[in-house]
Amino acid sequence: MIEIINPGLQSIIVDNGRYGFSDIGVPASPALDGFAYKALNYLTGHQNPSPVIEAIGPMFSLVFHKDMTFAITGAWVEGILDDRPFTSWQSIRVKKGSVIKIKRVNSGFRYYLGFSGLMDIEKIMGSYTTNMECHFGGYEGRPLKKGDIIRFRDIKDTVEKSIDRDAIPNMTPPHVLRVIDGPEKDFFREDSVGIFFGATYKVSTKSNRIGIRFSGPTVEFKEGVEKSIISEGILPGTIQVPGDGMPLILLHERTVGGYARLGVIARIDQDMLAHLKPGDDLVFQRVSVEEAEKIWIERMKKIKNLLKT
């Protein structure tokens, strides 16, 4: 088992998501960086999706009460294992009594901790992931706290390995997010849309797992156009524009939306949304559906053999 010494700014248990319940308002709530999550399962020897810890900020620390293997993916961190340094994107064997501490986060925002055992926690509605608004899943439906103990079963003896740096996306700002036109793109003035794609925005401190807010030029509606739509199902990565004209990006904690949709972040850049931290600069780049599909296929070809166990 492991015991949390310091949970950092916020730490929750996540997996690949809780799907099939959006019709009753239950969101997927997965790990926000899907590639980091898959790579973590590979590094810790899991062929099936397993629960992991999604953490934010330095000073996270825990103690191991069993021999096992652990790994960290997502943001690049500097950590200390007992008295020796370690970093992200590699698996490391540890002994009972070992302590890991995250000293700083050098690049990116969220990082993921996985283990060679399976967390002995309850699966709810087919998933281990935490739904913080509904207070279920994960560890008692809440962020981890000092003193929390997580038990494991089926701890495996796995070999140490690492992920090729060429496969790990750059998480250093300014971030460039590619955008496909949304269903209500024509609700907005063309000159204002042009400014949106040419401006630099700054991530707001009001951002969270529900959505990313930022500051910068507003997007102006055309004269006489309704500034809201009938609420309907919404995709992660959707850029909505409320009546005040300041866009926001929805993540995985909402199932419906009622604001006009300017665009959708291309799938290849959606994992990067996990790493937009307050103060980061970002720019939006318009791409066609065909361009988005092409770059996604190229990405998949690049890593298709990377995560085979």
ABEGO torsion letter per residue (X at the ends): XBBBABAEABBBBBBAEBBGAAAAGBBAGBBABAAAAAAAAAAAGBABBBBBBBBBEBGBBBBBABBBBBBBBEBBBBBBBEABBBBBGBBBBBBBGBBBBBABBABEABBBBBBABBBBBBBBGGBABBBAAAGBEEBGGBBBBBGBBBBBBGBBBBBBBBBBAAABBBABOBBBBBBBBBAAAAABBAAAAAAAAABBBBBBAABBAABBBBBEBBBBBBBGBBABBBBBBBBBGBBBBBAAGBBBBBBAABABBABBBABBBBAAAAAAAAABBBGBBBBBBBBBAAAAAAAAAAAAAAAAAAABX
